[in-house]
Amino acid sequence: MTLTIGDVITFERSFVKEDVELFSRISGDEGIHHLQPDEQGRLVVQGLLTATLPTKVGGDHNVLARHMDFEFLRPVFTGDTIRCEVTINTFEKEEQRIRIAASFSCKNQHGKEVLKGGFSGVIL
């Protein structure tokens, strides 16, 4: 898929307990809220694990990120389904690379925004 300015890429992901446990081990982010379930049996998903959602677009299109900006608005819990919408704002072809910039918004299954921000980088 070739990207153009204005393209909107949307995808969803649900987080499970094993995701949070593995990310805790990898990142060292072992806050008690990531390890002990709340009264509803849920764990709080690490903010940076949630922030991997918009990076999927980078991975799918071989973007080397130079800048990433995240604003964490609400907690995400295991069992939540997060819908991520990425909008391509800049897509400029240069001699040996393409500059790209995008903004994103992630909402939970209740339509509440949990994360927003943007990223920029190059595609070689």
ZAKESE-814744 format. One line per 5 residues: number of its first residue (from 1); for each residue x negated, y, z negated of C-alpha. Coordinates in pm, 1 decimal, padded with zeros to 6 digits. Last residue first. Layout:
NUM	X:Y:Z | ...
//
This chain:
124	-01445.2:00481.2:-00313.6 | -01122.7:00580.7:-00486.0 | -01174.7:00873.9:-00714.4 | -01045.4:00998.5:-01045.2 | -00756.5:01165.5:-01218.8
119	-00520.3:01070.9:-01497.0 | -00201.2:01194.4:-01652.0 | 00012.4:01204.4:-01960.2 | 00321.7:01063.7:-02118.6 | 00401.9:00803.7:-02382.0
114	00706.7:00687.3:-02578.9 | 00990.6:00847.5:-02381.9 | 01324.1:00715.2:-02502.9 | 01535.0:00537.6:-02238.4 | 01653.0:00271.5:-02484.8
109	01437.9:00002.1:-02320.4 | 01131.7:00214.3:-02389.2 | 01002.2:00493.8:-02169.8 | 00659.6:00559.0:-02017.7 | 00590.1:00877.8:-01822.1
104	00303.6:00932.4:-01583.7 | 00109.0:01197.1:-01398.1 | -00130.3:01132.2:-01114.5 | -00453.5:01258.2:-00966.1 | -00652.5:01111.4:-00678.2
99	-00965.6:01211.3:-00494.4 | -01048.4:00984.4:-00201.9 | -01402.6:00888.4:-00119.9 | -01675.0:00886.8:00140.5 | -01609.7:01199.0:00347.0
94	-01308.4:01334.3:00157.9 | -00947.3:01219.7:00155.3 | -00721.8:01403.9:-00087.5 | -00441.0:01232.9:-00282.3 | -00307.3:01460.3:-00553.6
89	00016.6:01440.7:-00752.1 | 00089.0:01066.3:-00737.6 | 00373.2:00995.0:-00979.6 | 00350.4:00702.9:-01223.7 | 00663.2:00564.3:-01390.5
84	00612.3:00314.4:-01671.5 | 00902.5:00114.0:-01811.7 | 00832.3:-00027.9:-02156.4 | 01014.7:-00333.3:-02283.7 | 01003.1:-00352.4:-02661.7
79	00970.4:-00694.8:-02824.7 | 00660.0:-00594.0:-03015.2 | 00701.6:-00233.0:-03115.3 | 00614.3:00096.3:-02947.6 | 00586.8:00406.0:-03165.3
74	00702.3:00740.0:-03031.9 | 00544.0:01039.5:-02854.9 | 00184.0:00942.5:-02778.4 | 00038.0:01205.1:-02546.4 | -00232.6:01061.8:-02322.8
69	-00479.9:01232.4:-02089.0 | -00723.6:01041.5:-01870.9 | -01017.7:01183.3:-01676.9 | -01278.3:01035.9:-01448.7 | -01098.2:00717.2:-01353.7
64	-01247.9:00495.8:-01084.1 | -00935.1:00402.5:-00890.9 | -00935.3:00063.9:-00718.7 | -00568.7:00079.9:-00610.4 | -00411.5:-00194.0:-00826.3
59	-00652.9:-00124.6:-01110.6 | -00574.5:00244.9:-01112.7 | -00202.4:00172.6:-01097.5 | -00241.3:-00067.6:-01390.9 | -00406.3:00215.9:-01585.7
54	-00057.0:00356.1:-01640.7 | 00029.1:00063.1:-01870.7 | -00302.8:00044.3:-02056.1 | -00188.1:00334.9:-02272.1 | 00041.8:00099.8:-02465.3
49	-00269.2:-00091.3:-02573.4 | -00428.9:00242.1:-02663.2 | -00135.3:00330.8:-02883.0 | -00155.6:-00001.6:-03065.0 | 00174.1:-00192.0:-03065.9
44	00353.0:-00171.4:-03401.3 | 00446.8:-00522.3:-03512.6 | 00805.9:-00641.3:-03533.7 | 00976.5:-00880.7:-03776.2 | 01272.6:-00649.1:-03842.9
39	01148.3:-00565.0:-04194.4 | 00812.1:-00469.5:-04042.6 | 00555.8:-00727.0:-03934.1 | 00204.1:-00720.8:-04080.3 | -00099.3:-00700.9:-03852.1
34	-00055.0:-00391.4:-03635.0 | 00106.7:-00189.0:-03915.9 | -00185.9:-00293.4:-04140.7 | -00429.0:-00114.9:-03913.1 | -00662.4:-00358.7:-03741.2
29	-00791.4:-00152.3:-03450.8 | -01114.7:-00350.7:-03404.9 | -01067.2:-00317.4:-03028.9 | -01100.2:-00680.3:-02919.2 | -00956.1:-00840.9:-03232.9
24	-00668.6:-00594.1:-03262.9 | -00603.8:-00621.7:-02888.0 | -00568.0:-00998.3:-02927.5 | -00325.6:-00963.5:-03219.4 | -00119.0:-00696.4:-03043.2
19	-00086.1:-00900.5:-02723.8 | -00008.9:-01217.2:-02925.2 | 00281.4:-01041.4:-03100.3 | 00452.2:-00960.5:-02770.6 | 00468.5:-00649.5:-02551.8
14	00717.7:-00620.8:-02267.0 | 00602.2:-00467.4:-01940.8 | 00772.2:-00269.7:-01670.4 | 00678.6:-00117.9:-01335.8 | 00732.2:00201.5:-01138.3
9	00518.5:00370.1:-00873.4 | 00635.1:00710.2:-00752.0 | 00480.0:00850.2:-00435.4 | 00483.9:01230.1:-00423.2 | 00143.0:01268.3:-00264.0
4	00058.1:00958.6:-00063.2 | -00066.3:00611.6:-00151.9 | -00138.1:00337.9:00099.0 | 00000.0:00000.0:00000.0
//
